Amino acid sequence: MSSLNKLLTEFLEYLEVERSRSQKTIENYGYYIRRFLMWAEISKPEDITIELIRNYRIYLNRWTDEKGTGLKKNTQNYHVIAIRSFLKYLAKRDIKSLSAEKIEIGKNPTNEIEFLDGDEVERLLQSASANDLKTLRDRAILELLFSAGLRVSELVNINRDQINLERQEFSVRGKGDKIRIVFISDTAKIALEKYLNKRTDAEEEIFINISKNISGTVSKIRKDKLKNKKAKTQTKRLTARSVERIVKFYAAKAGIVKDVHPHTLRHSFATDLLANGADIRSVQTMLGHSSITTTQIYTHITNVQLKDTHKKYHGKKSKD
């Protein structure tokens, strides 16, 4: 193992043990930094220079996949942020390398935020209208993502005992292990009730994988899992990737041409609140943002809507 690879392993362990970062963050940092090291073909910390970083940023900016799609600016920034964090860790250990302060993070263009308007949200939700267990689960997922503004990582980790349907609220563990209370709409409550009432198992997870050979119930799985370990895979908790596929499936079914992800519904939740008069501090709390600056990315969108309203109604002469 090269010197840098060993240090990377120790850095990721540091994030886990001393910084209590989420497993997803650790995985992402590991991926971004390994990608950089493979591209750079270096083995020592002192080999990291500002010129090397500059060339790597050019590489990221020009990179495309087999379909010709490049990396979004915020994705490029995630790579650089991970490298900077690694360099700060090296400095903390008095290991000679490039100073993290010499690397600037580019600004993310606010127009990259994609959200659905009211009609698109309604079409998306209505596209999951069947009464089988799988579709009821999917409708509940879509309703919760939009109604509570959840991150997909928060959604997949919800358990039954967290949700109070009577009060229409529950707690989630967000970034940095912070707990916050989220609220759900009447339609989200109904969708959850229909889904949970259809289930006859006793699994604690709210959103589970439903095998194709199950017709409307997972009770058989509950019995079989005691006899056959293979059945355990049929009731496992849904992954973030699975939820992403579900959202994309129903977006396509609804005829929405935008590239819709679970986070698109979180964006839609925030812009819907702001456009209808919610104050930004309340939205910040509901989203679980530690900084108001993060929430302010949505004001660009709502300001455009306000501009359209101003143009439509201001200075018009009365016809009376």
C-alpha positions as CSV (number, residue, x, y, z in Angstrom):
1,M,0.0,0.0,0.0
2,S,1.4,3.4,-1.0
3,S,2.0,6.1,1.6
4,L,-1.0,8.1,0.3
5,N,-3.4,5.1,0.2
6,K,-2.5,4.3,3.8
7,L,-3.0,7.9,4.8
8,L,-6.4,7.9,3.0
9,T,-7.5,4.8,5.0
10,E,-6.5,6.5,8.2
11,F,-8.3,9.7,7.2
12,L,-11.5,7.8,6.5
13,E,-11.2,6.1,9.9
14,Y,-10.7,9.6,11.4
15,L,-13.9,10.8,9.8
16,E,-15.8,7.8,11.2
17,V,-14.4,7.7,14.8
18,E,-13.4,11.3,15.7
19,R,-15.7,13.3,13.5
20,S,-18.7,11.0,13.6
21,R,-19.4,11.6,9.9
22,S,-22.1,9.5,8.2
23,Q,-21.3,6.3,6.4
24,K,-22.5,7.9,3.1
25,T,-20.1,10.9,3.6
26,I,-17.2,8.6,4.3
27,E,-18.0,6.5,1.2
28,N,-18.2,9.7,-1.0
29,Y,-15.0,11.1,0.4
30,G,-13.2,7.8,-0.2
31,Y,-14.5,7.7,-3.8
32,Y,-13.6,11.3,-4.6
33,I,-10.1,11.1,-3.2
34,R,-9.3,7.7,-4.7
35,R,-10.4,9.0,-8.1
36,F,-8.0,11.9,-7.7
37,L,-5.1,9.6,-6.7
38,M,-5.7,7.3,-9.6
39,W,-5.7,10.2,-12.0
40,A,-2.7,11.8,-10.5
41,E,-0.6,8.6,-10.2
42,I,1.2,9.9,-7.2
43,S,2.2,8.0,-4.0
44,K,3.5,10.7,-1.6
45,P,1.7,13.6,0.1
46,E,4.4,16.1,-0.9
47,D,3.6,15.2,-4.6
48,I,0.2,17.1,-4.3
49,T,0.8,20.6,-5.7
50,I,-1.4,23.5,-6.6
51,E,-0.5,22.9,-10.3
52,L,-1.7,19.3,-10.0
53,I,-4.9,20.4,-8.4
54,R,-5.5,23.0,-11.2
55,N,-4.9,20.3,-13.9
56,Y,-7.3,17.9,-12.1
57,R,-10.0,20.5,-12.0
58,I,-9.6,21.0,-15.7
59,Y,-9.9,17.2,-16.1
60,L,-13.1,17.2,-14.1
61,N,-14.6,20.1,-16.1
62,R,-13.9,18.3,-19.4
63,W,-14.8,14.8,-18.3
64,T,-17.8,13.2,-20.0
65,D,-19.3,9.7,-19.8
66,E,-20.2,7.5,-22.8
67,K,-23.3,9.5,-23.4
68,G,-21.3,12.8,-23.5
69,T,-22.7,14.0,-20.2
70,G,-20.3,16.0,-18.1
71,L,-20.0,16.6,-14.4
72,K,-22.2,19.3,-12.8
73,K,-20.3,22.1,-11.1
74,N,-21.5,21.1,-7.7
75,T,-20.3,17.5,-8.3
76,Q,-16.9,18.9,-9.4
77,N,-16.8,20.9,-6.2
78,Y,-17.6,17.9,-4.1
79,H,-14.4,16.3,-5.4
80,V,-12.3,19.4,-4.5
81,I,-14.0,19.7,-1.1
82,A,-13.0,16.1,-0.3
83,I,-9.4,16.7,-1.3
84,R,-9.2,19.9,0.8
85,S,-10.5,17.9,3.8
86,F,-7.9,15.3,3.3
87,L,-5.2,18.0,3.1
88,K,-6.4,19.6,6.3
89,Y,-6.1,16.2,8.0
90,L,-2.5,15.8,6.7
91,A,-1.7,19.3,8.1
92,K,-3.3,18.4,11.4
93,R,-0.8,15.5,11.6
94,D,2.1,17.7,10.5
95,I,2.5,15.8,7.3
96,K,4.1,17.9,4.6
97,S,1.8,18.5,1.6
98,L,-0.2,21.3,-0.1
99,S,-2.0,23.7,2.2
100,A,-5.7,23.3,1.9
101,E,-6.2,27.1,2.1
102,K,-4.6,27.4,-1.3
103,I,-7.5,25.6,-3.0
104,E,-10.5,27.7,-3.6
105,I,-14.0,26.2,-4.0
106,G,-15.9,27.4,-7.1
107,K,-19.4,28.8,-6.6
108,N,-22.3,26.5,-7.5
109,P,-24.6,28.2,-10.1
110,T,-28.0,28.6,-8.5
111,N,-29.8,27.8,-11.8
112,E,-28.8,24.1,-11.4
113,I,-31.5,23.7,-8.8
114,E,-34.3,21.8,-10.4
115,F,-37.7,21.6,-8.9
116,L,-41.2,20.6,-10.0
117,D,-44.1,23.0,-10.2
118,G,-47.5,22.3,-8.7
119,D,-48.9,20.6,-11.8
120,E,-45.8,18.3,-12.1
121,V,-45.9,17.3,-8.5
122,E,-49.6,16.4,-8.8
123,R,-48.9,14.3,-12.0
124,L,-46.0,12.6,-10.3
125,L,-48.1,11.6,-7.2
126,Q,-51.1,10.5,-9.3
127,S,-48.9,8.3,-11.5
128,A,-48.6,5.9,-8.5
129,S,-52.4,5.2,-8.2
130,A,-52.7,1.4,-8.1
131,N,-53.7,-0.5,-5.0
132,D,-51.1,-3.3,-4.9
133,L,-48.6,-3.3,-2.0
134,K,-45.6,-2.2,-4.2
135,T,-47.5,0.8,-5.7
136,L,-48.9,1.8,-2.3
137,R,-45.3,1.8,-1.0
138,D,-44.1,3.9,-3.9
139,R,-46.9,6.4,-3.4
140,A,-46.0,6.7,0.2
141,I,-42.4,7.4,-0.7
142,L,-43.3,10.1,-3.2
143,E,-45.7,11.7,-0.7
144,L,-43.2,11.7,2.1
145,L,-40.3,13.1,0.0
146,F,-42.5,16.1,-1.1
147,S,-44.5,16.6,2.1
148,A,-41.6,16.4,4.6
149,G,-38.7,17.6,2.4
150,L,-36.7,14.6,3.4
151,R,-33.2,13.6,2.2
152,V,-33.3,10.2,0.7
153,S,-30.9,8.9,3.3
154,E,-33.4,10.1,6.0
155,L,-36.3,8.4,4.2
156,V,-34.8,5.0,3.9
157,N,-33.8,4.9,7.6
158,I,-37.3,5.5,9.0
159,N,-38.8,2.9,11.2
160,R,-42.4,2.3,12.1
161,D,-42.0,3.4,15.8
162,Q,-40.7,6.9,14.6
163,I,-44.0,7.9,12.9
164,N,-47.0,9.4,14.8
165,L,-49.7,9.4,12.1
166,E,-52.2,10.9,14.5
167,R,-50.1,14.0,15.1
168,Q,-48.7,13.8,11.5
169,E,-45.1,14.2,12.6
170,F,-42.0,12.2,13.3
171,S,-38.3,12.7,14.0
172,V,-35.4,12.0,11.6
173,R,-31.7,11.8,12.0
174,G,-30.1,14.2,9.5
175,K,-26.6,15.3,8.6
176,G,-24.2,15.4,11.5
177,D,-26.5,13.0,13.4
178,K,-28.8,16.0,14.2
179,I,-32.4,15.1,15.1
180,R,-35.2,17.2,13.7
181,I,-39.0,17.0,13.7
182,V,-40.7,16.9,10.3
183,F,-44.4,17.1,9.4
184,I,-46.5,15.4,6.8
185,S,-49.6,16.5,4.9
186,D,-53.1,14.9,5.0
187,T,-52.4,13.2,1.7
188,A,-49.1,11.9,2.9
189,K,-50.8,10.5,6.0
190,I,-53.4,8.7,4.0
191,A,-50.8,7.3,1.7
192,L,-48.8,6.0,4.6
193,E,-51.9,4.5,6.3
194,K,-52.9,2.7,3.1
195,Y,-49.4,1.2,2.7
196,L,-48.9,0.1,6.3
197,N,-52.4,-1.3,6.5
198,K,-51.7,-3.4,3.5
199,R,-48.6,-4.9,5.1
200,T,-49.1,-7.8,7.4
201,D,-45.5,-8.4,8.5
202,A,-43.8,-7.1,11.6
203,E,-40.7,-5.7,10.1
204,E,-39.6,-2.4,11.8
205,E,-38.5,-0.8,8.6
206,I,-41.0,1.5,6.9
207,F,-39.8,1.1,3.3
208,I,-38.8,-2.5,2.4
209,N,-37.9,-4.3,-0.8
210,I,-40.9,-6.1,-2.1
211,S,-40.2,-9.2,-4.1
212,K,-42.0,-9.7,-7.4
213,N,-43.2,-13.1,-6.3
214,I,-45.2,-11.5,-3.5
215,S,-48.9,-10.7,-4.3
216,G,-50.1,-8.0,-2.0
217,T,-48.6,-9.2,1.3
218,V,-45.3,-10.0,2.9
219,S,-46.7,-12.2,5.6
220,K,-45.3,-15.3,4.0
221,I,-41.8,-13.8,4.0
222,R,-42.2,-13.2,7.7
223,K,-42.8,-16.9,8.3
224,D,-40.2,-18.1,5.8
225,K,-37.4,-15.9,7.1
226,L,-37.3,-18.0,10.2
227,K,-36.6,-21.1,8.1
228,N,-34.7,-19.7,5.2
229,K,-32.1,-17.0,5.4
230,K,-32.6,-16.2,1.7
231,A,-36.0,-14.7,2.5
232,K,-34.2,-12.1,4.6
233,T,-33.1,-10.4,1.4
234,Q,-36.7,-10.0,0.4
235,T,-37.6,-7.9,3.4
236,K,-34.5,-5.8,3.6
237,R,-34.6,-2.0,3.9
238,L,-34.8,-0.1,0.6
239,T,-31.6,1.6,-0.5
240,A,-31.2,5.2,-1.6
241,R,-30.4,3.9,-5.1
242,S,-33.7,1.9,-5.1
243,V,-35.6,5.0,-4.1
244,E,-33.9,7.0,-6.9
245,R,-35.0,4.4,-9.4
246,I,-38.6,4.5,-8.1
247,V,-38.8,8.3,-8.4
248,K,-37.3,8.3,-11.9
249,F,-39.8,5.5,-12.9
250,Y,-42.9,7.5,-11.9
251,A,-41.5,10.8,-13.3
252,A,-41.2,9.1,-16.7
253,K,-44.6,7.6,-16.3
254,A,-46.1,11.0,-15.5
255,G,-44.5,12.4,-18.6
256,I,-42.2,14.8,-16.8
257,V,-39.2,15.6,-19.0
258,K,-37.0,16.9,-16.2
259,D,-34.3,14.8,-14.7
260,V,-36.1,14.0,-11.5
261,H,-34.3,12.7,-8.4
262,P,-35.4,12.3,-4.8
263,H,-33.6,15.5,-4.0
264,T,-35.7,17.2,-6.7
265,L,-38.8,16.7,-4.4
266,R,-36.9,18.2,-1.5
267,H,-36.1,21.2,-3.7
268,S,-39.8,21.3,-4.7
269,F,-40.8,21.2,-1.0
270,A,-38.6,24.2,-0.1
271,T,-39.6,26.3,-3.1
272,D,-43.3,25.6,-2.6
273,L,-43.1,26.8,1.0
274,L,-41.2,30.0,0.1
275,A,-43.4,30.7,-2.9
276,N,-46.5,30.5,-0.6
277,G,-45.1,32.9,2.0
278,A,-43.1,30.8,4.5
279,D,-40.2,32.7,6.1
280,I,-36.8,31.4,5.2
281,R,-35.8,30.7,8.8
282,S,-38.7,28.3,9.2
283,V,-37.8,26.6,5.9
284,Q,-34.2,26.3,7.1
285,T,-35.4,24.5,10.2
286,M,-37.7,22.2,8.3
287,L,-34.9,21.3,5.9
288,G,-32.4,20.7,8.7
289,H,-29.9,23.2,7.3
290,S,-27.2,24.2,9.8
291,S,-26.6,27.5,7.9
292,I,-29.1,29.9,6.5
293,T,-26.7,30.4,3.5
294,T,-27.6,26.9,2.3
295,T,-31.3,27.7,2.4
296,Q,-30.8,31.0,0.5
297,I,-30.1,29.1,-2.7
298,Y,-33.9,28.8,-3.0
299,T,-34.5,32.5,-2.9
300,H,-33.1,32.9,-6.4
301,I,-36.0,30.7,-7.7
302,T,-38.7,32.4,-5.6
303,N,-37.3,35.9,-6.5
304,V,-37.9,35.0,-10.2
305,Q,-41.5,34.1,-9.4
306,L,-41.9,37.4,-7.5
307,K,-40.5,39.2,-10.5
308,D,-43.0,37.5,-12.8
309,T,-45.8,38.5,-10.4
310,H,-44.5,42.1,-10.3
311,K,-44.4,42.3,-14.1
312,K,-47.9,40.8,-14.4
313,Y,-49.6,43.1,-11.9
314,H,-47.6,46.2,-11.2
315,G,-48.4,49.4,-13.0
316,K,-51.4,48.1,-14.8
317,K,-54.0,50.8,-15.5
318,S,-57.5,49.9,-14.2
319,K,-60.1,49.4,-16.9
320,D,-62.9,50.7,-14.6
